[in-house]
């Protein structure tokens, strides 16, 4: 007897026959037209029917796991892409805020260092003809160039830049102090631009490498790329470029790293100047920066900042003394002050704030003289052979100082104004010192100064007075000649080779042949 079988719901039964006939015993089964059921529906139907297929169960679980994993990956990818987009937008927003109105911590530190209180001379009393041009550079009026401010230490380059920054309240300006170490320069650049170099990126948590697998130069290049985007946006909105101030570029080391960084900055400055996106302003005390930049410069403009003239310096000191001490300084005293310290801004500020101006001038000249002697004094005929290299540079400085003193005496005999310092061309100075790179070391020490026209002079009027005092000492010429003779002797000893012959017993002998310009000579050693 056949066992009855339950039919699925998709099947229906209809009676076969007419109503007058007896009840049918045969059923005609017709399939209900319907769409193909889903795997999940089939699985549920089979479960209700009490039937189970292991292959179908495995396929369903595999499909379910695949869909779950794919959905998780899609959600994770969308979340990562959203965070990456948000982070890039956040980087640009932070950098835009760095160029907004206000000052960064580095700028505040610079402003506070140069800020003036009631006990010091206000910088407003010092008129500078370069101030108007610097104002145009900082506020974005002067476009299409990048600038190099050169001049000796204490001439007021940084003070004028900060004064211009105050006028625009720091809007569109980023400023940083240059350092010789590229890692420190990278950190200062990031702080000035409010850029973290992706060190705060959460994606780095899933990396097996270090947080920053690169070099400082690459990080600086990335920072410049981001700044370029911000500058382009501000250019469209405001119509003027942003300004990047690099103060103290002479602190870069004259080695491969320093030259590579300077080349990178110059390449960017040339490109930005052509597109009028960013105006780069470099501030330097040393000549080698100018010499390095001029080789590849196209849009570079050099702005030399010199000492005040005699009339301006005397007028400024008189005005300051009237305001601070209610004193009417005689012209003779003002001329004496200028003859001792010249128009150097930092010296004038010290003298104007001192109770006794003459005593302050003497103290400044004595300080400059001590600095010159500590760095360049010569040791005479008792010099140790180990000090030959150091004394070479010192002797060169003394010889050049003597040349400048003699030139000043000749200028006085010709009736030239005594406020003008004697100068000689750079190539002649190198010829006097007998080596081309010694002058660069003394320029860095502020003993000599090289202007943008390659003319060499004393670092200041006070330093020229120190040259005159040292070279005028009794016995100086003899002491200098003894030092030069000792250096020649040490150099000769360094070129001399001693040959010692041993074991010449009884009638033993050596025969040597020496070839020279006069032919061959035979020597016999017994």
Residue pairs with C-beta under 8 A, 6 or more apart in sequence:
6 49
7 13
7 29
8 45
8 49
9 45
10 31
10 32
10 34
11 29
11 30
11 31
11 32
12 29
12 30
12 32
13 27
13 28
13 29
14 27
14 28
14 30
15 23
15 24
15 27
16 24
16 26
16 27
16 28
17 24
37 45
39 56
39 59
39 60
39 63
40 60
42 56
43 56
43 57
43 60
46 52
46 53
46 56
80 203
83 202
83 203
84 203
87 201
87 202
91 195
91 196
91 226
92 226
92 229
92 230
92 233
94 194
94 195
95 193
95 194
95 195
95 226
95 227
95 230
96 230
96 233
96 234
97 194
98 104
98 174
98 192
98 193
98 194
98 195
99 171
99 172
99 173
99 174
99 230
99 234
99 242
100 171
101 169
101 170
101 171
102 169
102 170
103 111
103 165
103 170
104 170
104 174
104 175
104 191
104 192
104 194
105 191
106 175
106 176
106 177
106 188
106 191
106 192
107 165
107 170
107 173
107 175
107 192
110 158
110 162
110 175
110 177
110 247
111 162
111 165
111 166
114 123
114 158
114 159
114 162
116 122
116 123
119 353
120 349
120 353
121 320
121 324
121 349
121 352
121 353
123 159
123 163
125 316
125 319
125 320
125 323
126 156
126 308
126 316
126 345
126 348
127 312
127 316
128 156
128 160
128 305
130 160
130 303
130 305
131 160
131 163
131 164
133 142
133 303
134 149
134 160
134 161
134 164
134 303
135 141
135 164
135 167
136 142
137 147
137 164
137 243
137 279
137 281
138 161
138 164
138 165
138 167
138 168
138 173
138 243
138 281
139 164
139 167
139 168
139 240
140 172
140 238
140 240
140 241
140 242
140 243
140 279
141 240
142 279
143 240
143 241
143 276
143 279
144 273
144 274
144 276
144 299
145 273
145 279
145 299
145 300
145 301
146 269
146 270
146 272
146 273
146 279
146 280
146 281
146 282
146 299
146 300
146 301
147 279
147 280
147 281
147 282
147 300
147 301
147 302
147 303
148 282
148 284
148 289
148 290
148 293
148 300
148 301
148 302
148 303
149 157
149 161
149 281
149 282
149 283
149 284
149 303
149 305
150 284
150 285
150 287
150 289
150 290
150 302
150 303
150 304
150 305
150 451
150 452
151 157
151 285
151 304
151 305
151 306
152 285
152 306
152 307
152 344
152 446
152 449
152 459
152 460
153 285
153 346
153 446
153 459
154 344
154 345
154 346
154 347
154 460
155 305
155 306
155 307
155 344
155 345
156 305
156 345
157 283
157 305
158 247
158 283
159 345
160 305
161 175
161 245
161 247
161 281
161 283
165 173
165 175
172 234
172 238
172 240
172 241
172 242
172 243
173 242
173 243
173 245
174 192
174 193
174 227
174 242
174 243
174 244
174 245
175 192
175 244
175 245
175 247
176 185
176 188
176 189
176 191
176 192
176 245
176 246
176 247
177 188
177 247
177 248
178 185
178 188
178 246
178 247
178 248
178 249
178 251
178 252
179 185
179 188
179 251
180 251
180 252
180 253
180 258
182 215
182 216
182 217
182 220
182 257
182 261
183 216
185 216
185 220
185 261
186 197
186 216
186 219
186 220
186 223
189 195
189 220
189 223
190 196
190 197
190 219
190 223
193 223
193 226
193 227
195 223
195 226
195 227
197 212
197 219
197 222
197 223
198 204
198 212
199 211
199 212
204 211
212 219
217 260
217 261
217 264
220 261
220 264
221 264
224 268
227 242
227 244
227 278
228 272
228 277
228 278
230 242
231 241
231 242
231 272
231 277
231 278
232 277
234 240
234 241
234 242
235 241
235 276
235 277
241 272
241 276
241 277
241 278
241 279
242 277
242 278
242 279
243 278
243 279
243 280
243 281
244 278
244 279
244 280
244 281
245 281
245 283
246 265
246 280
246 281
246 282
246 283
247 283
248 283
248 284
248 285
249 262
249 282
249 283
249 284
249 289
250 284
250 285
250 286
250 288
250 289
250 444
252 258
252 261
252 262
252 289
254 288
254 440
259 292
262 289
262 292
262 293
263 296
265 280
265 282
266 293
266 296
266 297
266 300
268 278
268 280
269 278
269 280
269 299
269 300
270 296
270 297
270 298
270 299
272 278
272 279
272 280
273 279
273 280
273 299
274 299
282 289
282 293
284 290
285 446
286 440
286 443
286 444
287 426
287 440
287 443
287 450
287 451
287 454
288 440
288 443
290 302
290 452
293 300
294 300
294 302
302 452
304 451
304 452
306 451
307 313
307 342
307 343
307 344
307 345
307 460
307 461
308 316
308 343
308 345
308 348
309 343
309 419
310 338
310 343
310 419
312 343
313 338
313 342
313 343
313 348
314 331
314 334
314 335
314 337
314 338
316 348
316 352
317 329
317 334
317 337
317 348
317 351
317 352
317 357
318 328
318 329
318 334
320 352
320 353
321 327
321 328
321 329
321 352
321 357
322 328
324 352
324 353
325 355
329 357
333 357
333 358
336 358
336 361
337 351
337 357
337 358
337 361
338 419
338 461
339 418
339 419
339 461
340 361
340 362
340 364
340 365
340 461
340 462
340 465
341 347
341 348
341 351
341 361
341 364
341 365
341 460
341 461
341 462
342 419
342 421
342 460
342 461
342 462
343 461
344 460
344 461
344 462
347 364
347 460
347 462
350 360
350 364
351 357
351 360
351 361
351 364
354 360
364 462
365 462
365 465
365 466
368 459
368 460
368 462
368 463
368 465
368 466
369 465
369 466
369 469
369 470
371 445
371 446
371 447
372 401
372 447
372 463
372 466
372 467
372 470
373 470
375 394
375 397
375 442
375 445
375 447
376 393
376 394
376 397
376 398
376 401
376 442
376 447
377 394
378 391
378 394
378 395
378 398
378 479
378 480
378 483
379 387
379 391
379 483
379 486
380 479
380 482
380 483
380 486
381 482
381 483
381 485
381 486
382 486
383 391
383 483
383 486
383 487
383 490
385 490
385 493
388 487
388 490
388 491
391 483
391 487
392 435
392 438
392 487
393 438
393 441
393 442
395 480
395 483
395 484
395 487
396 432
396 433
396 434
396 435
396 438
397 433
397 438
397 442
397 447
397 448
398 470
398 471
398 480
398 483
399 432
399 433
399 480
400 429
400 432
400 433
400 439
400 448
400 456
401 458
401 467
401 470
401 471
402 467
402 471
402 480
403 424
403 432
404 422
404 424
404 457
404 458
404 464
404 467
405 467
405 468
405 471
405 472
407 422
407 424
408 421
408 422
408 464
408 468
411 420
411 422
412 418
421 457
421 458
421 461
421 464
422 457
422 458
422 464
423 455
423 456
423 457
424 432
424 455
424 456
424 457
425 454
425 455
425 456
426 439
426 450
426 454
426 455
426 456
427 454
428 456
429 439
429 448
429 456
430 436
430 438
430 439
433 439
439 448
439 450
439 456
442 448
443 449
443 450
446 459
446 460
446 463
447 458
447 459
447 463
448 456
448 457
448 458
448 459
449 456
449 457
449 458
449 459
449 460
450 456
451 457
457 464
458 464
458 467
470 476
501 510
501 525
504 510
504 525
504 526
507 526
508 526
509 524
509 525
509 526
510 524
510 525
511 522
511 523
511 524
511 525
512 522
512 523
512 524
512 525
513 520
513 521
513 522
513 523
514 520
514 521
514 522
514 523
